[in-house]
């Protein structure tokens, strides 16, 4: 009788372990968003010579935002990662626009990184090129080629970020 019980327990244990191996850990998927919102503006409030925060307010400009959230595993602490690049422009007179290095501060080209790392935080970008072309009624094809400097007060190498996306109307905050 004891042998039968041990054999039964072994079979049940192996069956449970086989099921556990086939199950993938719970996670939130990777996500990219390319959105813009008309009749808005970025308000940048500096509260120190290095640090600032942002808000989105009603205005007469178009605010564009690229955002990326990395895959997150429920059972791993501090694996969260996100980044965003945003900027504002006055509605263009034609079907295209270009923002060059000299215009980055006025266009409020902002980069934000959120992670459990020393490079986390929000910063003004000063170098690169952003081009946009109207594609259909409500879509813009925007190409970003920007240089991301290390966070103020930190040393490190600049990183070149290039991306292209179809920006559609949507909420900046979700």
DRENKELUM-811700 format. One line per 3 residues: for each residue x, y, z of N, C-alpha, C. Coordinates in steps of 0.1 Angstrom, whole numbers, plus 2048, in hexadecimal, padded with zeros to 3 digits. Layout:
REM DRENKELUM-811700
X Y Z X Y Z X Y Z ~ ...
END
This chain:
REM DRENKELUM-811700
808 7F4 800 800 800 800 809 80D 800 ~ 813 80C 808 81C 818 809 823 81A 7FB ~ 827 810 7F4 82D 811 7E7 823 818 7DD
817 814 7DE 80D 81A 7D5 80B 829 7D8 ~ 80A 82C 7E4 809 83B 7E8 815 843 7E4 ~ 821 83D 7E6 82E 844 7E1 82E 846 7D2
82A 83B 7CB 829 83C 7BC 81F 846 7B8 ~ 813 847 7BE 809 851 7BB 80E 85F 7BD ~ 815 861 7C9 81A 86F 7CC 825 873 7C2
82D 869 7BE 837 86D 7B4 831 871 7A6 ~ 827 86A 7A2 820 86D 795 81A 87A 796 ~ 813 87D 7A1 80C 88A 7A3 817 896 7A3
822 894 7AA 82C 89E 7AA 832 8A0 79C ~ 835 896 795 83A 897 787 830 89F 77E ~ 824 89B 780 819 8A2 778 818 8B1 77B
819 8B5 787 819 8C3 78B 825 8CA 786 ~ 831 8C4 787 83D 8CA 782 83D 8CC 773 ~ 837 8C2 76C 836 8C3 75D 82D 8CF 759
822 8D1 761 81A 8DD 75E 821 8EA 761 ~ 829 8EA 76C 830 8F7 76F 83A 8FA 764 ~ 841 8F1 75F 84B 8F3 754 844 8F9 748
838 8F5 745 831 8FA 739 82B 908 73A ~ 82A 90D 746 824 91A 748 82F 924 748 ~ 82C 92F 740 836 93A 740 833 943 74C
83D 94A 751 83A 953 75C 831 95E 758 ~ 828 963 761 81F 96E 75E 827 97A 75B ~ 823 982 750 82A 98E 74D 820 998 746
824 9A4 746 81E 9AE 73E 826 9B0 731 ~ 81F 9B0 726 827 9B1 719 82E 9BE 716 ~ 837 9BD 70E 83E 9C9 709 834 9D1 701
835 9DF 702 82C 9E7 6FB 832 9F4 6F5 ~ 82F 9F7 6E9 834 A04 6E3 827 A0C 6DF ~ 828 A19 6E1 81D A22 6DD 823 A2E 6D6
81C A32 6CB 81F A3E 6C3 813 A46 6C3 ~ 812 A51 6CB 805 A59 6CB 809 A67 6CA ~ 7FF A6F 6C6 800 A7E 6C7 7F2 A83 6CB
7F3 A8F 6D1 7E6 A95 6D5 7E6 AA4 6D1 ~ 7DC AA8 6C9 7DB AB6 6C5 7D6 ABF 6D0 ~ 7D8 ACC 6CF 7D2 AD6 6D8 7D8 AD3 6E6
7E5 AD0 6E7 7EB ACE 6F4 7F8 AD6 6F4 ~ 7FF AD6 6FF 80C ADB 700 813 AD4 70C ~ 820 AD4 70C 828 ACF 717 82C ADA 720
829 AD9 72D 82D AE3 737 839 ADD 73E ~ 844 AE4 73E 850 ADF 744 853 AE8 750 ~ 853 AE3 75C 856 AEA 768 863 AE6 76E
86D AEF 76E 87A AED 774 87A AF1 782 ~ 87E AE7 78B 87E AEA 799 88C AE9 79F ~ 895 AE7 797 8A3 AE7 79A 8AB AEA 78D
8B7 AEE 78E 8BE AF0 781 8BF AE4 778 ~ 8BE AD8 77E 8BF ACC 776 8B2 AC4 774 ~ 8A9 AC5 77D 89D ABD 77D 890 AC4 77A
887 ABE 773 87A AC4 76F 870 AB9 76F ~ 863 ABD 76E 858 AB4 76C 84F ABA 761 ~ 846 AB1 75C 83E AB5 750 82F AB3 754
827 ABB 74C 819 AB8 74C 814 ABB 73E ~ 809 AB6 73A 803 AB8 72D 7F6 AC1 72F ~ 7F6 ACC 729 7EB AD6 72B 7E5 ADA 71D
7D9 ADF 71D 7D2 AE4 711 7DB AEE 70B ~ 7DC AEE 6FE 7E4 AF8 6F7 7E1 AF7 6E8 ~ 7EA AFD 6E0 7E8 AFE 6D1 7F2 AF6 6CA
7F8 AEC 6D0 803 AE4 6CA 7FF AD6 6C8 ~ 807 ACE 6C1 806 AC0 6C0 811 ABA 6CA ~ 80D AB1 6D2 817 AAA 6DB 818 A9C 6D6
824 A97 6D3 827 A8A 6CE 82E A82 6DA ~ 82B A75 6DB 831 A6D 6E5 833 A5F 6E0 ~ 840 A5A 6E0 843 A4C 6DE 846 A47 6EC
840 A3B 6EF 843 A35 6FC 844 A26 6FA ~ 84D A21 703 850 A12 702 850 A0D 711 ~ 84A A02 713 84A 9FB 720 84F 9ED 71D
85A 9E9 724 85F 9DC 722 857 9D1 729 ~ 859 9C5 725 852 9BA 72B 855 9B9 73A ~ 84B 9B7 742 84C 9B6 750 848 9A9 755
850 9A2 75D 84D 995 763 848 997 772 ~ 83C 991 775 836 993 782 83F 98F 78D ~ 847 985 78B 84F 97F 796 85D 985 797
860 98F 78F 86D 996 790 86C 9A4 795 ~ 872 9A7 79F 872 9B5 7A5 87B 9BE 79D ~ 877 9CA 79B 87F 9D5 795 883 9D2 786
87B 9CA 77F 87E 9C8 771 877 9D2 767 ~ 86F 9DB 76D 867 9E4 765 870 9EE 75E ~ 86D 9F1 751 874 9FA 749 86B A01 73F
86C A0E 73F 865 A16 734 86D A21 730 ~ 86A A26 724 870 A32 71F 866 A3A 716 ~ 868 A47 715 85F A4E 70D 867 A5A 707
863 A5F 6FB 868 A6B 6F5 85C A73 6F1 ~ 85C A7F 6F5 851 A88 6F1 855 A95 6ED ~ 84D A9C 6E5 850 AA9 6E0 843 AB0 6DC
844 ABD 6DA 839 AC5 6D5 83D ACD 6C9 ~ 833 ACF 6C1 835 AD8 6B5 828 AE0 6B3 ~ 82A AEC 6AD 81F AF4 6A8 819 AEC 69C
80C AEC 69A 807 AE5 68E 80E AEA 681 ~ 814 AE1 67A 81B AE5 66E 812 AEB 663 ~ 818 AF4 65B 810 AFA 650 80E AF0 645
817 AE7 643 816 ADD 639 813 ACF 63E ~ 818 AC5 637 816 AB7 63C 822 AB1 642 ~ 82C AB9 646 838 AB4 64B 83E ABE 655
848 AB9 65D 84F AC1 666 85D ABB 669 ~ 866 AC3 66D 874 ABF 671 878 AC7 67D ~ 87D AC0 687 883 AC6 693 892 AC2 693
89A ACD 693 8A9 ACA 693 8AE ACE 6A1 ~ 8BB ACB 6A3 8C2 ACD 6B0 8BF ADB 6B6 ~ 8C0 AE5 6AE 8BE AF3 6B4 8B0 AF5 6B9
8A6 AED 6B5 898 AEF 6B9 894 AE5 6C4 ~ 89D ADD 6C8 898 AD2 6D2 893 AD8 6DF ~ 89A AE2 6E4 895 AE8 6F1 888 AEF 6F0
886 AF6 6E5 879 AFD 6E2 86E AF3 6E0 ~ 871 AE8 6D9 867 ADD 6D7 865 AD4 6E3 ~ 86C AD6 6ED 86C ACE 6FA 86D ABF 6F7
878 ABC 6F0 87A AAE 6ED 880 AA8 6FA ~ 878 A9F 700 87A A9A 70D 87C A8A 70C ~ 885 A85 714 887 A77 715 885 A73 723
87E A68 726 87C A63 733 87E A54 733 ~ 886 A50 73D 889 A42 73F 885 A3E 74D ~ 87E A33 74E 87A A2E 75C 87F A20 75D
888 A1E 766 88D A11 769 894 A11 777 ~ 898 A05 77B 89F A04 788 8AE A05 784 ~ 8B3 A11 780 8C0 A13 77B 8C4 A22 77D
8D1 A24 77D 8D6 A32 77F 8D2 A3C 774 ~ 8CE A37 768 8CB A40 75D 8BC A43 75C ~ 8B4 A40 766 8A6 A43 767 8A4 A52 768
899 A57 762 896 A65 764 893 A6C 757 ~ 88E A78 759 88A A80 74E 895 A8A 74A ~ 896 A8D 73D 8A0 A97 739 89D A9D 72C
8A1 AA9 72A 8A0 AB0 71D 8AA AAB 714 ~ 8A6 AA9 707 8AF AA5 6FD 8B3 AB1 6F5 ~ 8BF AB2 6F0 8C4 ABE 6E9 8CA ABB 6DB
8CA AAE 6D7 8D1 AAB 6CA 8CA AA1 6C3 ~ 8C8 AA3 6B5 8C2 A99 6AD 8BA AA0 6A2 ~ 8B2 A97 69C 8A8 A9B 691 89B A94 693
890 A9A 692 883 A94 692 87C A99 686 ~ 877 A90 67E 86F A93 672 861 A8D 672 ~ 858 A94 66D 84A A8E 66C 844 A91 65F
83B A88 65B 834 A8A 64E 826 A84 650 ~ 81C A8C 64C 80E A88 64E 80B A7D 645 ~ 805 A73 64A 801 A66 643 7F3 A64 645
7EA A68 63C 7DC A66 63E 7D6 A72 646 ~ 7CA A70 64A 7C3 A7B 651 7C9 A7D 65F ~ 7CB A73 667 7CE A74 675 7DB A6D 679
7E4 A6A 670 7F0 A63 673 7FC A6A 66E ~ 807 A6A 676 814 A70 673 81E A65 674 ~ 827 A65 669 832 A5C 66A 83E A65 66F
843 A61 67B 84D A69 681 85A A61 683 ~ 865 A67 67F 872 A60 681 87A A68 68B ~ 87F A62 695 887 A68 6A0 895 A63 69F
89F A6C 69F 8AD A68 69F 8B3 A72 6AA ~ 8B3 A6E 6B6 8B7 A76 6C1 8C3 A71 6C9 ~ 8CA A7A 6CF 8D5 A76 6D8 8D1 A78 6E6
8D2 A6D 6EE 8CE A6D 6FC 8DA A6E 704 ~ 8DC A7A 70B 8E7 A7C 714 8E5 A76 721 ~ 8F0 A73 728 8EE A6E 736 8E6 A77 73F
8E0 A72 748 8D8 A7A 751 8E0 A85 758 ~ 8DB A91 75A 8E3 A9C 760 8E9 A97 76D ~ 8F6 A9A 76F 8FE A96 77B 904 A89 77A
902 A82 76F 907 A74 76D 911 A74 761 ~ 91B A6C 762 924 A6A 757 920 A5E 74F ~ 923 A5D 742 920 A52 73A 920 A56 72B
91D A4D 723 91D A4F 715 90F A53 710 ~ 90F A5B 706 903 A5F 6FF 8FE A53 6F7 ~ 8F1 A52 6F5 8EB A46 6EE 8E3 A4C 6E2
8E5 A47 6D6 8DD A4C 6CB 8D1 A43 6CA ~ 8C5 A49 6C9 8B8 A41 6C8 8B2 A45 6BB ~ 8AF A3B 6B3 8A8 A3D 6A6 89C A34 6A6
890 A3A 6A2 884 A33 6A1 87B A3A 697 ~ 871 A32 692 867 A38 689 85A A31 68D ~ 84F A39 68C 842 A34 690 837 A3C 689
82B A35 689 81F A3B 684 818 A41 690 ~ 818 A4E 692 811 A54 69E 803 A57 69B ~ 7FA A52 6A3 7EC A54 6A2 7E6 A5C 6AE
7DB A62 6AC 7D5 A69 6B8 7D3 A60 6C3 ~ 7D6 A64 6CF 7D4 A5C 6DB 7D8 A64 6E8 ~ 7D4 A5F 6F3 7D7 A65 700 7E6 A64 703
7EC A6E 708 7FA A6E 70C 7FC A66 719 ~ 7F2 A67 722 7F3 A5F 72E 7E8 A54 72D ~ 7EC A48 731 7E3 A3D 730 7E3 A35 73D
END
